[in-house]
Amino acid sequence: MFRRTFLALTSAAALSTASFAFADGHSKDIVDTAIDAGSFTTLVAAVQAAGLVETLKGEGPFTVFAPTDDAFAALPEGTVETLLKPENKDQLVSILTYHVIAGKVMSGDLSNNLMATTVQGGDVKIMTEGGVTVNGSIVTAADIETSNGVIHVIDAVILPK
């Protein structure tokens, strides 16, 4: 009984901490919300290098599957540095826009085995059984609303085929 209560309280505390990081989400756009969260510095640097800041600050709405800094760190050594080079901008844009869906898609809108077309043009597969995944990447926080869309935090960088 104690263990179950402890786990429930720990989970609740973790969720409230995640919510606190985005407490102001509705008044800020996707980029500013990501900056304020503090766990998306690599994503923000990539968005800047790709020239996508103004787009993601635009009217939208957008749905962004946002990889954390840890997700980027899990890529093979040197990958991020290589992608951030000006000569690789097209590849970086392709990867980043593969994480974006036009429109505001909340977790309640999802269904198992859902295929969603990204801004990049490719499709991502969303699964909802046993937790939500996007192309196998686990959604660790969902429905972070912003003034121009929604962010779903994912634990891995998803790559277009």
PyMOL commands that set and color helices and strands:
alter all, ss='L'
color gray80, all
select helices_A, chain A and resi 2-21+25-27+30-37+41-49+53-56+69-73+79-83+86-97+107-109
alter helices_A, ss='H'
color red, helices_A
select strands_A, chain A and resi 62-67+100-102+114-117+123-127+133-134+137-146+149-154
alter strands_A, ss='S'
color yellow, strands_A
deselect
rebuild
show_as cartoon
